[in-house]
Every structure is written in C-alpha cells, then in structure tokens.
Amino acid sequence: MSTETRPTVSIIIKALNEERHIAAAIESALGALEESDGEVILADGGSSDRTVEIARRYPILIVRLNRSEDRSCGSGAQLGFQYSRGRYLLLMDGDMQVHSGFLAAAIDTLSRNRNFAGVGGVLTEPSLVNEEYEQRRKRHNPARHPGRVTRLDGSALYRRTAIESIGYLTDRNLHGFEEFDLGARLHSAGWALAKIDRPIAYHEPHTGSAYRLLLRRVRSRFSWAPGELVRAAVGRRHFWFVLRNDRQWKICLLVTGWWVTVLTMLAMPGWLSAFAAGGIFLFPFAGMSLRWRSVRLGLYSVAAWNAMALCFLPGLLRPRRSPASWIESTVMWDRRHERDGTAHQGCQIPGGKSNMHARAPEEAKS
C-alpha cells in the first residue's frame, strides 16, 4: 500500500480475556483518532470470554490467533502489525485507556526528529494494589522519565518505516520483554527512542495477590522471557546492547550462584558450614528488606528473582520460529469502512495471509 493511501495511525490493541476492560480500551482508542485519521485493530490471543463479542460493537478490525501455542506477548503486537496500514503504530494493551492529546504531540515529535523511531509518554497506574505495583512505583527506572530511553514499555507510538527497516515489530517467540527487544533492535539499527512529558495511557492493575501473579507468570511462560530475550539476541547485532542494558539475566545468574553456594555449604560436614549456609541463605532476604525498608517487599523481591531464575534456562533453550514469519490468524470482524471508507465488511479468513487486508511483514519491505 502506498504511503499516500495509508491512514495516519494504526492503534493496535493486544488482548486476552479482557471483557472487563476492552470496551473502555476501544472507546479511548477511537476517541484518540478524532484528532487524526486512522484505524483500530484488536489483536486477540484467543479469548475464551466475551472480549471479541464486546469488541464487535465497534468500527474496528478484529483478528484472532488460530493456534493457542502461538500466544505470547510478542505475538500480540506482531499479529496486529501484519494487518495494519498506518504510517504510525500505537501499541496498547486491552486493559489500558489511551489519553486524548498524546497522538498529536507524539506525531509532532516524530516529525521534528527524523532519527526517532518511537515516542512514549507517562503511563499511569495505581501503586498500592500489591507488592508488584508498590515496587514499580518505588524502583528507579530511567526509562520512565522524559528524554531518550532504551525502551518504551507499556504503550508507545512508532514510525512504520523504522519498524520495516528492522523486519518486524515484536518477536513472536518472546513471552515478555518484547518492548525491550524492540528497543534493542532499533538502537542497533541507528534509531533512537524518547519519552515526552505527556500522559499516554492509564493501565488497569492486576488485582489480587502478587504471589498469585508470579505463579501465573510461570504458567504463562512470562517468566521465561529473560532467557528468551538473550536467546533472541545471540548472533544478532543487538546482542551486546541486551547484555549491557538488561539486568534480568544478571539477576538470574546471581540467584543460581546463590543456590549453588548454599547447597555446597550444606553438603560440607560440620556446624560451621551449616551456619554459613544459613547466613548466605538469609543474606538476600535481609538485604532486600533493608533496600525496600520493608520485610514484605524484601520477601517478594527474592520470590520474584527465584521465579525468573527457575525459568531462565528453559527460556534460553526454547526453540524459535522466524520472528518475521506470518502468524496464522483469522479476521473475525472488519468495520473500518465506517471510519475511512476503504475497508470491507468483516469476514473470516482462516489461516494464511489475507490479500484483502495486509501483507506479511517481510513483503511490506519490498
């Protein structure tokens, strides 16, 4: 599709079982497009609730994964990208609400800075839901502040030409950290990323126990992401960027070394060895409790570290599929014509590529 006939923005909403939030997410996206022409694409990971049913009320495109084994954080945005047409791509989750006014400011920033591949803003979310959100608020993270950043977590606006220059949007093999991988590939290709001092979206929190969230991350393979991230970079030009800027793989190695040391000391005879093993075992709990000034947050930190370390090796060794390959999917609903007059009434297109809607990412570069 030529640049002249492209809509300005494609808002890609990735979702899985978001019936509680999807209406608000879609309405906020459509509201944001009142200040710019564009389309909204819901990339559904195979929801078993009413997410798609609710989404069909709106003038959007709905595409769904054909196979549950393709489900991952990375495949969601990539699924939406392969059906998108916009010159700019806004990524958001199904439990977010994009702020009006951000699109115009972000597009203006990209227009004035030709080396910027993407622009993010201030993501707002509650801070006292559980230990996970308390630590997010208290943790020093330069990527949350305005200025140049290594990654654009949560939600951001990207320049399509920048994405096409690196072959694909997000890596379908990653169960997490897909925004970091995207940032690493863009930086290694000579692009820059920045955050502006404007609100971009409100993020609904994951309520309930933080430990239940950790267990869910292990089951969904999100905790495999540190290993998958390193594996994805092996042999690529962004490998050293990942090693320099990602701390998760270092934490996984430290936790592994911690357990090896404790077990080695326990295997040695004598009470002094047992005493030393106990001290080494308690050291990270004490250190993180002092770091957070809270025993509760200290315990949660060590638990989260162990969840990642446990899954690092499976993620590192997990087989990969070509990240630029077409993701098997079905068009469930297409009413974009009600906004721009260019698309057709929605129909189902199982498997393969849809010649009515999009081309595979590798074709888009030709």
Phi, psi and omega in degrees: 000131181290156180300326184295330184261002179283144167292161182291313187230137167249118176265116183257118179252115177263135188210152172210114179053058181244040183299334180287332189241346192295325180297315179295322179296312181294317180297323178293322178294315178296324177295321179295330181282357175294339179260002179199146178285147181175193183220156176242129180238122174265117177260101186265133183275013181101047183299142177255002178256207186267018183305308182291321179302316179292318183295334181292353177283350191245156180281074184224176171257132177241122176236146185228143174299141176278330186235130181295333180291345176275356185289128176192167177298322181289326182287336182298304180293323179295324176300312178296322182297320185290347175253358187278161181232349189289154175285339174232151184234118176258121180260136176207162178264163181289352176251026178244161172228115183286142181276137174292145180099338182290318184304312182299316180294320182290317178297321178297319179296317179293326179293325182274345182231092187291344179268359177276126177271332183203157180226133175244180179217200182273118177266123181256139177202154179299152185249347187242030180288312177199187184300324180301313183283329174298317181290324177302317182291322185274337185289136175285121182219101182302334182290351179271348187259152179302147182123187179288140184224165178276336184210165176235088184284149171086290183206144181193163176251127182243151175276125184300319181299327178292318179295317180294333180290340179250005168099324181200163183279286179239149185283117183298343182276350186267127175270005177179171178062023181293330178291324177293316178300318178298314179298320180297317181293321179293314179299319181291340177267005176097005178270165177235158177234149181213155172246140177250160184277060177224141176294136179254318183196158171256133184248121176291136184281160169276104185280166179097190185295135176293329179289327174294325176296320177299315180298320178295325178293324176293314182294323181276358181074011174301323181290350175283347191302320179303318177291320179296324181296314178295317179301320181294334183269344183301126179080003180253162184289346179265010183302309183290331175298317179296313182297324181286322193254348178258126181265350185294320181294328178291319177298318180299319178293320179296317179296319178298315178297323177299311180295320178299318180294315180299312182293325177295317179295321180293330181284344180276143182287156175103150182288333179295322178294318178296321178295317179296320179298319179296319179295318178295321180296319184280343187304310181295327177297315180293316182297317181285331175295321176291321180300316182266355184056038182199123177296321181299314180288329177296316178298320181293321179302312182294322177297317180295320177301315183293324178298318179292315182297322179300326186259000184297311183295315175302322178293321181294325184265357184295132178299149182244150169254158179303121183293342180266359181288152181295133178271121182299126189201170181229134172281114183269332188195135178216104177236030179296338181299337180288346179257316188239355177073015184247341185258169182256168176301141186300146176210166180267132178231088184290141175065180168046196183262149177258112180287349179279331191247320191199171172243162176295153183304321181294332178285331186293343182276345184282000000 
